Amino acid sequence: MFLQYYQDENGDRVYTLKVVKDMEMGEKRLEHQFTVTLENDHIRSWQGAVKMK
């Protein structure tokens, strides 16, 4: 699992949480991805879903 962060063209912060599963032979598969865009520390948009167990 890792978190990526960047600023978009509007200067808003975009965070992406990725959950990656290790597969056979060293391959990795993206299990879940959740992205949140913050505008002045308020959520402007989000996409994706995180499945809870």
PyMOL Python script that loads the backbone (N, CA, C, O; Angstrom):
from pymol import cmd

cmd.read_pdbstr("""\
ATOM      1  N   MET A   1       0.858  -1.165   0.000  1.00  0.00           N
ATOM      2  CA  MET A   1       0.000   0.000   0.000  1.00  0.00           C
ATOM      3  C   MET A   1       0.908   1.232   0.000  1.00  0.00           C
ATOM      4  O   MET A   1       1.892   1.284   0.738  1.00  0.00           O
ATOM      5  N   PHE A   2       0.578   2.203  -0.816  1.00  0.00           N
ATOM      6  CA  PHE A   2       1.365   3.431  -0.809  1.00  0.00           C
ATOM      7  C   PHE A   2       0.492   4.619  -1.184  1.00  0.00           C
ATOM      8  O   PHE A   2      -0.572   4.474  -1.786  1.00  0.00           O
ATOM      9  N   LEU A   3       0.973   5.789  -0.811  1.00  0.00           N
ATOM     10  CA  LEU A   3       0.241   7.039  -1.018  1.00  0.00           C
ATOM     11  C   LEU A   3       1.052   7.929  -1.942  1.00  0.00           C
ATOM     12  O   LEU A   3       2.231   8.177  -1.691  1.00  0.00           O
ATOM     13  N   GLN A   4       0.425   8.411  -3.012  1.00  0.00           N
ATOM     14  CA  GLN A   4       1.070   9.362  -3.916  1.00  0.00           C
ATOM     15  C   GLN A   4       0.401  10.726  -3.728  1.00  0.00           C
ATOM     16  O   GLN A   4      -0.778  10.810  -3.384  1.00  0.00           O
ATOM     17  N   TYR A   5       1.164  11.778  -3.958  1.00  0.00           N
ATOM     18  CA  TYR A   5       0.657  13.139  -3.773  1.00  0.00           C
ATOM     19  C   TYR A   5       1.243  14.031  -4.861  1.00  0.00           C
ATOM     20  O   TYR A   5       2.425  13.931  -5.187  1.00  0.00           O
ATOM     21  N   TYR A   6       0.418  14.894  -5.412  1.00  0.00           N
ATOM     22  CA  TYR A   6       0.911  15.916  -6.338  1.00  0.00           C
ATOM     23  C   TYR A   6      -0.055  17.095  -6.328  1.00  0.00           C
ATOM     24  O   TYR A   6      -1.170  16.993  -5.817  1.00  0.00           O
ATOM     25  N   GLN A   7       0.386  18.212  -6.898  1.00  0.00           N
ATOM     26  CA  GLN A   7      -0.486  19.372  -7.047  1.00  0.00           C
ATOM     27  C   GLN A   7      -0.918  19.457  -8.498  1.00  0.00           C
ATOM     28  O   GLN A   7      -0.098  19.352  -9.409  1.00  0.00           O
ATOM     29  N   ASP A   8      -2.222  19.650  -8.707  1.00  0.00           N
ATOM     30  CA  ASP A   8      -2.725  19.734 -10.076  1.00  0.00           C
ATOM     31  C   ASP A   8      -2.554  21.142 -10.628  1.00  0.00           C
ATOM     32  O   ASP A   8      -1.964  22.007  -9.981  1.00  0.00           O
ATOM     33  N   GLU A   9      -3.074  21.361 -11.825  1.00  0.00           N
ATOM     34  CA  GLU A   9      -2.885  22.659 -12.497  1.00  0.00           C
ATOM     35  C   GLU A   9      -3.542  23.820 -11.771  1.00  0.00           C
ATOM     36  O   GLU A   9      -3.189  24.975 -12.011  1.00  0.00           O
ATOM     37  N   ASN A  10      -4.506  23.530 -10.873  1.00  0.00           N
ATOM     38  CA  ASN A  10      -5.164  24.581 -10.091  1.00  0.00           C
ATOM     39  C   ASN A  10      -4.477  24.827  -8.754  1.00  0.00           C
ATOM     40  O   ASN A  10      -4.902  25.685  -7.979  1.00  0.00           O
ATOM     41  N   GLY A  11      -3.414  24.072  -8.485  1.00  0.00           N
ATOM     42  CA  GLY A  11      -2.730  24.201  -7.205  1.00  0.00           C
ATOM     43  C   GLY A  11      -3.385  23.393  -6.102  1.00  0.00           C
ATOM     44  O   GLY A  11      -2.996  23.504  -4.939  1.00  0.00           O
ATOM     45  N   ASP A  12      -4.380  22.576  -6.452  1.00  0.00           N
ATOM     46  CA  ASP A  12      -5.048  21.734  -5.470  1.00  0.00           C
ATOM     47  C   ASP A  12      -4.214  20.474  -5.233  1.00  0.00           C
ATOM     48  O   ASP A  12      -3.527  19.988  -6.132  1.00  0.00           O
ATOM     49  N   ARG A  13      -4.288  19.962  -4.020  1.00  0.00           N
ATOM     50  CA  ARG A  13      -3.537  18.756  -3.681  1.00  0.00           C
ATOM     51  C   ARG A  13      -4.355  17.517  -4.032  1.00  0.00           C
ATOM     52  O   ARG A  13      -5.542  17.435  -3.714  1.00  0.00           O
ATOM     53  N   VAL A  14      -3.719  16.568  -4.681  1.00  0.00           N
ATOM     54  CA  VAL A  14      -4.374  15.323  -5.084  1.00  0.00           C
ATOM     55  C   VAL A  14      -3.616  14.167  -4.428  1.00  0.00           C
ATOM     56  O   VAL A  14      -2.419  13.991  -4.658  1.00  0.00           O
ATOM     57  N   TYR A  15      -4.315  13.388  -3.617  1.00  0.00           N
ATOM     58  CA  TYR A  15      -3.728  12.234  -2.947  1.00  0.00           C
ATOM     59  C   TYR A  15      -4.323  10.964  -3.536  1.00  0.00           C
ATOM     60  O   TYR A  15      -5.538  10.869  -3.711  1.00  0.00           O
ATOM     61  N   THR A  16      -3.484   9.996  -3.840  1.00  0.00           N
ATOM     62  CA  THR A  16      -3.946   8.707  -4.355  1.00  0.00           C
ATOM     63  C   THR A  16      -3.388   7.598  -3.480  1.00  0.00           C
ATOM     64  O   THR A  16      -2.174   7.448  -3.341  1.00  0.00           O
ATOM     65  N   LEU A  17      -4.290   6.825  -2.895  1.00  0.00           N
ATOM     66  CA  LEU A  17      -3.907   5.661  -2.109  1.00  0.00           C
ATOM     67  C   LEU A  17      -4.065   4.433  -2.989  1.00  0.00           C
ATOM     68  O   LEU A  17      -5.139   4.188  -3.539  1.00  0.00           O
ATOM     69  N   LYS A  18      -2.986   3.656  -3.124  1.00  0.00           N
ATOM     70  CA  LYS A  18      -3.028   2.453  -3.952  1.00  0.00           C
ATOM     71  C   LYS A  18      -2.714   1.237  -3.087  1.00  0.00           C
ATOM     72  O   LYS A  18      -1.766   1.235  -2.302  1.00  0.00           O
ATOM     73  N   VAL A  19      -3.533   0.209  -3.252  1.00  0.00           N
ATOM     74  CA  VAL A  19      -3.312  -1.060  -2.572  1.00  0.00           C
ATOM     75  C   VAL A  19      -2.880  -2.056  -3.639  1.00  0.00           C
ATOM     76  O   VAL A  19      -3.638  -2.363  -4.559  1.00  0.00           O
ATOM     77  N   VAL A  20      -1.664  -2.553  -3.509  1.00  0.00           N
ATOM     78  CA  VAL A  20      -1.082  -3.430  -4.514  1.00  0.00           C
ATOM     79  C   VAL A  20      -0.863  -4.806  -3.890  1.00  0.00           C
ATOM     80  O   VAL A  20      -0.382  -4.920  -2.762  1.00  0.00           O
ATOM     81  N   LYS A  21      -1.218  -5.839  -4.634  1.00  0.00           N
ATOM     82  CA  LYS A  21      -1.036  -7.207  -4.160  1.00  0.00           C
ATOM     83  C   LYS A  21       0.131  -7.847  -4.910  1.00  0.00           C
ATOM     84  O   LYS A  21       0.216  -7.765  -6.135  1.00  0.00           O
ATOM     85  N   ASP A  22       1.032  -8.488  -4.151  1.00  0.00           N
ATOM     86  CA  ASP A  22       2.143  -9.206  -4.767  1.00  0.00           C
ATOM     87  C   ASP A  22       1.628 -10.513  -5.348  1.00  0.00           C
ATOM     88  O   ASP A  22       0.937 -11.276  -4.674  1.00  0.00           O
ATOM     89  N   MET A  23       1.971 -10.761  -6.599  1.00  0.00           N
ATOM     90  CA  MET A  23       1.542 -11.974  -7.282  1.00  0.00           C
ATOM     91  C   MET A  23       2.745 -12.892  -7.472  1.00  0.00           C
ATOM     92  O   MET A  23       3.851 -12.589  -7.023  1.00  0.00           O
ATOM     93  N   GLU A  24       2.516 -14.006  -8.137  1.00  0.00           N
ATOM     94  CA  GLU A  24       3.607 -14.940  -8.419  1.00  0.00           C
ATOM     95  C   GLU A  24       4.621 -14.296  -9.370  1.00  0.00           C
ATOM     96  O   GLU A  24       4.285 -13.398 -10.142  1.00  0.00           O
ATOM     97  N   MET A  25       5.843 -14.765  -9.300  1.00  0.00           N
ATOM     98  CA  MET A  25       6.923 -14.328 -10.195  1.00  0.00           C
ATOM     99  C   MET A  25       7.186 -12.826 -10.107  1.00  0.00           C
ATOM    100  O   MET A  25       7.568 -12.207 -11.101  1.00  0.00           O
ATOM    101  N   GLY A  26       6.985 -12.233  -8.926  1.00  0.00           N
ATOM    102  CA  GLY A  26       7.337 -10.844  -8.701  1.00  0.00           C
ATOM    103  C   GLY A  26       6.389  -9.823  -9.304  1.00  0.00           C
ATOM    104  O   GLY A  26       6.653  -8.623  -9.226  1.00  0.00           O
ATOM    105  N   GLU A  27       5.299 -10.267  -9.902  1.00  0.00           N
ATOM    106  CA  GLU A  27       4.340  -9.324 -10.487  1.00  0.00           C
ATOM    107  C   GLU A  27       3.538  -8.654  -9.379  1.00  0.00           C
ATOM    108  O   GLU A  27       3.364  -9.205  -8.292  1.00  0.00           O
ATOM    109  N   LYS A  28       3.059  -7.466  -9.677  1.00  0.00           N
ATOM    110  CA  LYS A  28       2.210  -6.738  -8.738  1.00  0.00           C
ATOM    111  C   LYS A  28       0.904  -6.391  -9.439  1.00  0.00           C
ATOM    112  O   LYS A  28       0.896  -6.043 -10.620  1.00  0.00           O
ATOM    113  N   ARG A  29      -0.195  -6.488  -8.706  1.00  0.00           N
ATOM    114  CA  ARG A  29      -1.500  -6.179  -9.274  1.00  0.00           C
ATOM    115  C   ARG A  29      -2.179  -5.123  -8.407  1.00  0.00           C
ATOM    116  O   ARG A  29      -2.194  -5.230  -7.181  1.00  0.00           O
ATOM    117  N   LEU A  30      -2.738  -4.108  -9.054  1.00  0.00           N
ATOM    118  CA  LEU A  30      -3.456  -3.052  -8.345  1.00  0.00           C
ATOM    119  C   LEU A  30      -4.798  -3.596  -7.874  1.00  0.00           C
ATOM    120  O   LEU A  30      -5.643  -3.977  -8.684  1.00  0.00           O
ATOM    121  N   GLU A  31      -4.988  -3.629  -6.553  1.00  0.00           N
ATOM    122  CA  GLU A  31      -6.218  -4.148  -5.975  1.00  0.00           C
ATOM    123  C   GLU A  31      -7.274  -3.045  -5.841  1.00  0.00           C
ATOM    124  O   GLU A  31      -8.417  -3.216  -6.265  1.00  0.00           O
ATOM    125  N   HIS A  32      -6.885  -1.929  -5.257  1.00  0.00           N
ATOM    126  CA  HIS A  32      -7.810  -0.819  -5.029  1.00  0.00           C
ATOM    127  C   HIS A  32      -7.070   0.490  -5.259  1.00  0.00           C
ATOM    128  O   HIS A  32      -5.859   0.573  -5.051  1.00  0.00           O
ATOM    129  N   GLN A  33      -7.796   1.498  -5.684  1.00  0.00           N
ATOM    130  CA  GLN A  33      -7.218   2.840  -5.815  1.00  0.00           C
ATOM    131  C   GLN A  33      -8.281   3.838  -5.378  1.00  0.00           C
ATOM    132  O   GLN A  33      -9.437   3.749  -5.791  1.00  0.00           O
ATOM    133  N   PHE A  34      -7.882   4.787  -4.542  1.00  0.00           N
ATOM    134  CA  PHE A  34      -8.795   5.793  -4.017  1.00  0.00           C
ATOM    135  C   PHE A  34      -8.102   7.138  -4.134  1.00  0.00           C
ATOM    136  O   PHE A  34      -6.993   7.310  -3.628  1.00  0.00           O
ATOM    137  N   THR A  35      -8.749   8.103  -4.800  1.00  0.00           N
ATOM    138  CA  THR A  35      -8.147   9.416  -5.036  1.00  0.00           C
ATOM    139  C   THR A  35      -9.016  10.509  -4.420  1.00  0.00           C
ATOM    140  O   THR A  35     -10.234  10.528  -4.600  1.00  0.00           O
ATOM    141  N   VAL A  36      -8.374  11.413  -3.695  1.00  0.00           N
ATOM    142  CA  VAL A  36      -9.057  12.551  -3.080  1.00  0.00           C
ATOM    143  C   VAL A  36      -8.372  13.832  -3.543  1.00  0.00           C
ATOM    144  O   VAL A  36      -7.145  13.922  -3.518  1.00  0.00           O
ATOM    145  N   THR A  37      -9.154  14.823  -3.965  1.00  0.00           N
ATOM    146  CA  THR A  37      -8.619  16.125  -4.348  1.00  0.00           C
ATOM    147  C   THR A  37      -9.053  17.150  -3.302  1.00  0.00           C
ATOM    148  O   THR A  37     -10.240  17.300  -3.015  1.00  0.00           O
ATOM    149  N   LEU A  38      -8.067  17.853  -2.738  1.00  0.00           N
ATOM    150  CA  LEU A  38      -8.340  18.864  -1.718  1.00  0.00           C
ATOM    151  C   LEU A  38      -8.158  20.258  -2.302  1.00  0.00           C
ATOM    152  O   LEU A  38      -7.148  20.549  -2.942  1.00  0.00           O
ATOM    153  N   GLU A  39      -9.140  21.107  -2.074  1.00  0.00           N
ATOM    154  CA  GLU A  39      -9.088  22.499  -2.498  1.00  0.00           C
ATOM    155  C   GLU A  39      -9.190  23.343  -1.239  1.00  0.00           C
ATOM    156  O   GLU A  39     -10.238  23.373  -0.594  1.00  0.00           O
ATOM    157  N   ASN A  40      -8.107  24.031  -0.883  1.00  0.00           N
ATOM    158  CA  ASN A  40      -8.050  24.804   0.364  1.00  0.00           C
ATOM    159  C   ASN A  40      -8.421  23.945   1.567  1.00  0.00           C
ATOM    160  O   ASN A  40      -9.200  24.363   2.423  1.00  0.00           O
ATOM    161  N   ASP A  41      -7.856  22.740   1.624  1.00  0.00           N
ATOM    162  CA  ASP A  41      -8.055  21.786   2.713  1.00  0.00           C
ATOM    163  C   ASP A  41      -9.486  21.263   2.826  1.00  0.00           C
ATOM    164  O   ASP A  41      -9.854  20.703   3.858  1.00  0.00           O
ATOM    165  N   HIS A  42     -10.292  21.434   1.789  1.00  0.00           N
ATOM    166  CA  HIS A  42     -11.640  20.862   1.746  1.00  0.00           C
ATOM    167  C   HIS A  42     -11.694  19.889   0.578  1.00  0.00           C
ATOM    168  O   HIS A  42     -11.086  20.127  -0.466  1.00  0.00           O
ATOM    169  N   ILE A  43     -12.419  18.799   0.756  1.00  0.00           N
ATOM    170  CA  ILE A  43     -12.508  17.807  -0.315  1.00  0.00           C
ATOM    171  C   ILE A  43     -13.294  18.395  -1.481  1.00  0.00           C
ATOM    172  O   ILE A  43     -14.454  18.779  -1.330  1.00  0.00           O
ATOM    173  N   ARG A  44     -12.647  18.460  -2.653  1.00  0.00           N
ATOM    174  CA  ARG A  44     -13.311  18.929  -3.869  1.00  0.00           C
ATOM    175  C   ARG A  44     -13.923  17.756  -4.616  1.00  0.00           C
ATOM    176  O   ARG A  44     -15.038  17.852  -5.129  1.00  0.00           O
ATOM    177  N   SER A  45     -13.197  16.655  -4.675  1.00  0.00           N
ATOM    178  CA  SER A  45     -13.721  15.472  -5.355  1.00  0.00           C
ATOM    179  C   SER A  45     -13.008  14.239  -4.838  1.00  0.00           C
ATOM    180  O   SER A  45     -11.915  14.318  -4.277  1.00  0.00           O
ATOM    181  N   TRP A  46     -13.648  13.101  -5.036  1.00  0.00           N
ATOM    182  CA  TRP A  46     -13.017  11.831  -4.711  1.00  0.00           C
ATOM    183  C   TRP A  46     -13.535  10.791  -5.680  1.00  0.00           C
ATOM    184  O   TRP A  46     -14.624  10.932  -6.237  1.00  0.00           O
ATOM    185  N   GLN A  47     -12.751   9.751  -5.877  1.00  0.00           N
ATOM    186  CA  GLN A  47     -13.198   8.664  -6.728  1.00  0.00           C
ATOM    187  C   GLN A  47     -12.546   7.371  -6.268  1.00  0.00           C
ATOM    188  O   GLN A  47     -11.457   7.363  -5.695  1.00  0.00           O
ATOM    189  N   GLY A  48     -13.244   6.288  -6.538  1.00  0.00           N
ATOM    190  CA  GLY A  48     -12.771   4.989  -6.115  1.00  0.00           C
ATOM    191  C   GLY A  48     -13.499   4.545  -4.866  1.00  0.00           C
ATOM    192  O   GLY A  48     -14.291   5.286  -4.283  1.00  0.00           O
ATOM    193  N   ALA A  49     -13.218   3.350  -4.480  1.00  0.00           N
ATOM    194  CA  ALA A  49     -13.844   2.796  -3.279  1.00  0.00           C
ATOM    195  C   ALA A  49     -12.830   1.893  -2.598  1.00  0.00           C
ATOM    196  O   ALA A  49     -12.011   1.245  -3.249  1.00  0.00           O
ATOM    197  N   VAL A  50     -12.901   1.866  -1.308  1.00  0.00           N
ATOM    198  CA  VAL A  50     -12.042   0.995  -0.528  1.00  0.00           C
ATOM    199  C   VAL A  50     -12.938  -0.034   0.135  1.00  0.00           C
ATOM    200  O   VAL A  50     -13.851   0.310   0.885  1.00  0.00           O
ATOM    201  N   LYS A  51     -12.668  -1.300  -0.149  1.00  0.00           N
ATOM    202  CA  LYS A  51     -13.471  -2.384   0.400  1.00  0.00           C
ATOM    203  C   LYS A  51     -12.914  -2.749   1.772  1.00  0.00           C
ATOM    204  O   LYS A  51     -11.730  -3.062   1.903  1.00  0.00           O
ATOM    205  N   MET A  52     -13.749  -2.710   2.774  1.00  0.00           N
ATOM    206  CA  MET A  52     -13.331  -3.055   4.129  1.00  0.00           C
ATOM    207  C   MET A  52     -13.682  -4.514   4.399  1.00  0.00           C
ATOM    208  O   MET A  52     -14.727  -5.004   3.972  1.00  0.00           O
ATOM    209  N   LYS A  53     -12.793  -5.196   5.112  1.00  0.00           N
ATOM    210  CA  LYS A  53     -13.054  -6.601   5.464  1.00  0.00           C
ATOM    211  C   LYS A  53     -13.322  -6.710   6.943  1.00  0.00           C
ATOM    212  O   LYS A  53     -13.564  -7.807   7.447  1.00  0.00           O
TER     213      LYS A  53
END
""", "prot")
cmd.dss("prot")
cmd.show_as("cartoon", "prot")
cmd.util.cbc("prot")
cmd.orient("prot")
